Amino acid sequence: GLTPYLVASGVEVHVAYLVERPGFGPDLEEAGAVIHSLAEGGGRIGWVRQARQLIRRLRPDLVHTTLFESDIVGRTAAWSLRVPVVSSIVTEAYGPEHVANPEYRAWKVRAAQVVDAATARMVRRFHAVSSASADVMAKRLLISRSKMEVIPRGRDVAKLGVRTAERRAQVRSSLGLELEQPIVLAAARHFHSKGLDVLAKAFPAVVAQFSDARLLIAGRNGPATPDVVAALAAGDVEEATTLLGYRNDVPDLMSAADVFVLPSRVEGSPGALIEAMALAVPAVASDIPSVRELVGTDNDLVGVAPLEDATALAAAITTMLSDRRRADAMAEAAQARFEQCCSMDAITQATLSLYQRALGR
């Protein structure tokens, strides 16, 4: 999303990736970036070697890394060649919830934290997607909070489109849904941190009030899929739920939904919620720090439910479905907040300023 704006501002953008993924390159190339594959093999050592070769050849002013493996590789390679590094903090990691998460092994979580903290010393400036993430990760990586700058995630409204009655009807028709049928949507990978099992436990109470309600969950299967399926079965709402798998049309799905739900246990920045706000979709979310930072504390933008509370989550959803006029008013207010805080122009300028500070200018 940010690449075309950086390119338009005069930045020459090169993107190096470690793992081949279908469809990754064309969008970035269309946005004006030059793509480089480091996926030839050799593990982390091979990645570092290839990254050093690429940095030597390109001689960039700055290297910007994101996500664990890319952070370790990019920081090490750039630092060894004395190129300034910026790293993005896009989520909270290494907390008690991660150590206790059955998807991970505790010793691996702590080992990753040690490696992350060690290579964090190679970073000139950090970009965090929320103050909450910056506060937490500064402590967990043992770095000064003053080295972190908060720039929220943004979304390109031109790519998201507009939520219209025509778009709603077309998408619903393609999914075999009735025009006035209550539709609840979640969009997340099936990981414990995303809280989809809590939403599955909440949905029977929604169906109890709206018998024709349907839950759509867009996102790749993952370690939490069995828990989600088991919760749906226990609540006897399997027939009222569709697991859509990976989708590249989430904005269309949001335009067709009556309520978007983000039941996450933790989010660095609630990107899917930001999209819902941009499209003026009534939304409900877990009461977590990054959500509160985005929407405030007065609950006039998004319905907020206590973390892990399926009963409260169901109540927030049914309130949205019961009072459509109020839900639409909240969604319009949320859209105004998006325009104020998450426009791509503002985020581009903030990112360019971060780069200048990292370069000591």
C-alpha positions in Angstrom: 0.0 0.0 0.0 2.8 2.5 0.9 5.1 1.6 -2.1 3.4 3.7 -4.8 3.3 6.7 -2.5 7.0 6.4 -1.6 7.8 6.1 -5.3 5.7 9.1 -6.2 7.7 11.0 -3.5 10.9 10.2 -5.3 12.1 7.2 -3.3 13.7 4.4 -5.2 12.2 1.2 -3.7 13.7 -2.2 -3.9 12.0 -5.1 -2.1 13.8 -8.4 -1.3 11.9 -11.5 -0.1 13.0 -14.7 1.5 10.2 -17.1 0.5 8.4 -17.6 -2.8 4.7 -16.8 -2.6 2.4 -16.7 -5.5 1.2 -13.2 -6.5 3.7 -11.4 -4.3 5.8 -9.6 -6.9 3.5 -8.3 -9.6 1.6 -5.9 -7.3 4.8 -4.4 -5.9 6.3 -4.1 -9.4 3.1 -2.4 -10.6 3.5 0.0 -7.7 7.0 0.9 -8.9 9.2 -1.3 -6.8 12.1 -3.4 -8.0 11.8 -7.0 -6.7 14.6 -9.3 -5.7 14.4 -12.9 -4.6 16.6 -14.2 -1.8 14.8 -17.6 -1.8 17.6 -19.7 -3.4 18.1 -21.6 -0.1 20.8 -22.0 2.4 18.6 -21.1 5.4 19.3 -18.0 7.4 23.1 -18.0 6.6 22.3 -18.2 2.9 19.8 -15.4 3.2 22.3 -13.2 4.9 24.9 -13.9 2.3 22.5 -13.1 -0.5 21.3 -10.0 1.3 24.9 -8.7 1.7 25.5 -9.3 -2.0 22.4 -7.4 -2.9 23.2 -4.5 -0.6 26.7 -4.2 -1.9 25.3 -4.1 -5.5 22.5 -1.6 -4.8 24.3 0.6 -2.2 21.0 1.8 -0.7 20.9 4.7 1.7 18.7 2.7 4.1 17.4 -0.8 4.7 13.9 -1.2 6.1 13.0 -4.6 7.6 9.7 -6.2 8.7 8.8 -9.5 10.4 11.2 -11.8 12.3 13.2 -13.6 9.7 13.5 -10.5 7.5 14.5 -8.5 10.5 17.3 -10.9 11.5 18.6 -11.2 7.9 18.2 -7.6 6.9 19.6 -6.2 10.1 22.7 -8.5 10.1 23.5 -7.9 6.4 23.0 -4.1 6.5 24.9 -3.7 9.8 27.8 -5.6 8.5 28.1 -3.2 5.6 27.4 -0.1 7.7 24.1 0.7 6.1 21.5 2.3 8.5 18.6 0.1 9.4 14.9 0.8 10.2 12.8 -2.0 11.5 9.0 -2.1 11.8 7.3 -3.4 14.9 4.0 -4.7 13.6 2.8 -6.9 16.4 3.5 -7.7 20.1 5.6 -10.8 20.7 7.4 -12.8 23.4 4.7 -12.2 26.1 3.2 -14.7 28.5 0.4 -15.4 26.0 2.9 -16.5 23.4 4.8 -18.7 25.8 1.6 -20.3 26.9 0.2 -20.6 23.3 -0.1 -24.3 22.4 0.9 -23.3 18.8 4.5 -22.5 20.0 7.2 -24.1 22.1 8.2 -21.9 25.0 11.9 -22.4 24.5 11.6 -21.4 20.9 9.7 -18.2 21.9 12.5 -17.2 24.3 15.3 -18.1 21.8 13.6 -16.0 19.2 13.4 -13.1 21.7 17.1 -13.4 22.4 18.0 -13.3 18.7 15.6 -10.4 18.1 16.9 -8.4 21.0 20.5 -8.9 20.0 20.0 -7.8 16.4 17.8 -4.9 17.5 21.1 -3.2 18.6 21.9 -2.9 14.9 18.8 -0.8 14.2 19.0 3.0 13.9 15.3 3.7 14.3 12.1 1.6 14.8 8.7 2.1 13.3 5.8 0.8 15.5 2.3 0.6 14.2 0.8 1.6 17.6 1.9 3.1 20.9 0.8 0.0 22.7 3.2 -2.1 20.5 6.0 0.3 20.9 5.7 0.4 24.7 5.5 -3.4 25.0 8.3 -4.3 22.5 10.7 -1.6 23.8 10.7 -3.5 27.1 10.8 -7.0 25.6 13.7 -6.1 23.2 15.5 -4.1 25.9 15.8 -1.0 23.7 15.0 2.6 24.5 11.4 3.7 23.8 12.8 6.9 22.3 14.2 5.0 19.4 10.6 4.0 18.4 8.3 6.2 16.3 4.6 5.4 15.9 3.1 5.5 12.4 -0.3 3.7 12.2 -1.2 1.4 9.4 -3.1 3.1 6.5 -5.2 1.9 3.7 -5.6 3.1 0.1 -9.2 4.0 -0.3 -8.9 3.8 -4.0 -8.1 0.1 -3.7 -10.8 -0.6 -1.1 -13.5 1.0 -3.1 -16.9 2.3 -1.8 -19.5 0.3 0.1 -22.7 0.7 -2.0 -26.0 -1.0 -2.2 -25.1 -2.3 -5.6 -21.8 -3.8 -4.4 -23.5 -5.4 -1.4 -26.1 -7.0 -3.6 -23.6 -8.3 -6.1 -21.3 -9.9 -3.5 -24.2 -11.4 -1.6 -25.6 -12.9 -4.8 -22.2 -14.4 -5.7 -22.1 -16.1 -2.2 -25.7 -17.3 -2.4 -26.9 -15.0 0.4 -30.2 -13.3 0.7 -30.2 -9.5 0.4 -31.6 -8.8 3.9 -30.0 -11.8 5.6 -28.0 -10.7 8.7 -24.3 -11.3 7.8 -21.4 -11.2 10.3 -17.9 -11.3 8.9 -14.5 -12.0 10.4 -11.2 -11.9 8.4 -8.2 -13.5 9.9 -5.8 -16.4 9.7 -6.7 -19.3 12.0 -4.3 -18.6 14.8 -5.0 -18.5 18.5 -4.1 -14.8 18.7 -6.9 -14.0 16.3 -9.6 -15.2 18.7 -11.8 -16.8 16.1 -12.7 -19.5 18.7 -14.2 -16.8 20.9 -16.3 -15.6 18.0 -17.4 -19.2 17.3 -18.5 -19.5 20.9 -20.4 -16.2 20.7 -22.3 -16.9 17.5 -25.0 -19.3 18.9 -26.3 -16.3 21.0 -26.5 -14.3 17.8 -28.4 -17.0 16.0 -30.8 -17.3 19.0 -31.9 -13.7 18.2 -31.5 -13.7 14.4 -32.3 -17.2 13.2 -31.2 -16.6 9.6 -27.9 -14.9 10.6 -24.8 -16.3 8.9 -21.2 -16.1 10.0 -18.5 -15.8 7.3 -14.9 -16.3 8.2 -12.3 -15.4 5.6 -8.7 -16.5 6.2 -6.3 -19.4 5.7 -6.6 -22.5 7.9 -4.0 -22.8 10.6 -3.2 -24.2 14.0 -6.4 -22.9 15.5 -8.7 -24.3 12.9 -9.6 -27.4 14.9 -10.6 -25.2 17.9 -12.8 -23.0 15.7 -14.5 -26.0 14.1 -15.0 -27.6 17.5 -16.5 -24.4 19.0 -18.9 -24.1 16.0 -20.0 -27.7 16.4 -20.4 -27.4 20.2 -22.7 -24.4 19.6 -24.6 -26.2 16.8 -23.9 -23.3 14.4 -21.9 -25.2 11.8 -24.7 -24.9 9.2 -24.9 -21.1 9.9 -21.1 -20.6 9.3 -19.0 -20.6 6.2 -15.2 -20.9 6.4 -14.2 -19.2 3.2 -10.5 -19.9 3.4 -8.0 -17.4 1.9 -9.7 -14.6 0.0 -8.2 -11.7 -1.9 -11.6 -9.8 -2.0 -12.0 -9.0 1.7 -13.2 -5.4 0.9 -16.0 -6.9 -1.2 -16.9 -9.2 1.7 -16.9 -6.3 4.1 -19.2 -4.3 1.8 -21.7 -7.2 1.9 -21.5 -7.6 5.7 -23.8 -6.1 8.3 -21.2 -6.3 11.0 -17.4 -6.9 10.9 -15.9 -8.6 14.0 -12.3 -8.5 15.1 -12.1 -10.9 18.1 -8.3 -10.8 18.4 -6.5 -11.5 21.6 -3.6 -9.3 20.5 -2.9 -7.1 17.5 0.1 -4.8 16.7 -2.3 -2.7 14.7 -5.8 -3.9 13.8 -5.5 -3.7 10.0 -8.7 -5.4 9.2 -10.6 -3.1 11.5 -9.0 -0.1 9.8 -10.3 -1.4 6.5 -13.8 -1.8 7.9 -13.6 1.8 9.3 -12.5 3.0 5.8 -15.5 1.3 4.2 -18.0 2.5 6.9 -18.9 -1.0 8.0 -20.4 -1.4 11.5 -17.8 -3.1 13.6 -17.2 -4.9 16.9 -13.8 -5.6 18.3 -12.0 -7.0 21.4 -11.0 -4.5 24.0 -7.3 -4.6 23.4 -4.8 -1.7 23.6 -4.3 -1.3 19.9 -8.0 -1.1 19.3 -8.5 1.4 22.0 -5.7 3.5 20.6 -7.4 3.5 17.2 -11.0 4.2 18.2 -10.8 5.9 21.6 -12.6 5.1 24.9 -16.2 6.3 24.4 -17.4 3.4 22.2 -19.0 5.7 19.7 -17.1 4.4 16.7 -16.9 0.6 17.2 -18.6 -1.8 19.6 -16.0 -3.0 22.0 -16.3 -6.2 24.0 -14.0 -7.4 26.9 -11.3 -9.8 25.9 -12.2 -13.5 25.8 -15.8 -12.7 26.8 -18.0 -14.6 24.2 -21.2 -13.4 25.9 -20.3 -9.8 25.7 -19.1 -10.2 22.1 -22.4 -11.8 21.1 -24.2 -8.9 22.9 -22.2 -6.3 21.0 -22.9 -8.0 17.6 -26.7 -8.4 18.3 -26.8 -4.7 19.4 -25.4 -3.7 16.0 -27.8 -6.0 14.1 -30.8 -4.8 16.2 -30.2 -1.0 15.9 -29.1 -0.5 12.3 -29.5 3.3 12.4 -27.2 3.5 15.3 -24.8 1.1 13.8 -24.6 3.1 10.6 -24.0 6.3 12.5 -21.1 4.7 14.4 -19.7 3.4 11.1 -19.8 6.9 9.6 -18.0 8.3 12.6 -15.4 5.6 12.4 -14.9 6.4 8.7 -14.2 10.0 9.6 -11.7 8.8 12.2 -10.0 6.8 9.5 -9.7 9.7 7.2 -8.2 11.8 10.0 -5.5 9.3 11.2 -4.9 6.7 8.5 -4.7 8.5 5.2 -1.9 7.3 2.9 -0.6 10.9 2.4 -0.1 11.5 6.1 1.5 8.1 6.6 3.8 8.6 3.6 5.0 12.0 5.0 5.6 10.4 8.5 7.5 7.6 6.9 9.8 9.9 4.9 10.4 11.9 8.1 11.4 8.7 9.9 13.8 7.8 7.1 15.4 11.3 7.3 15.9 10.9 11.1 17.4 7.4 10.7 19.9 8.9 8.2 20.7 11.7 10.7 19.4 14.4 8.4 
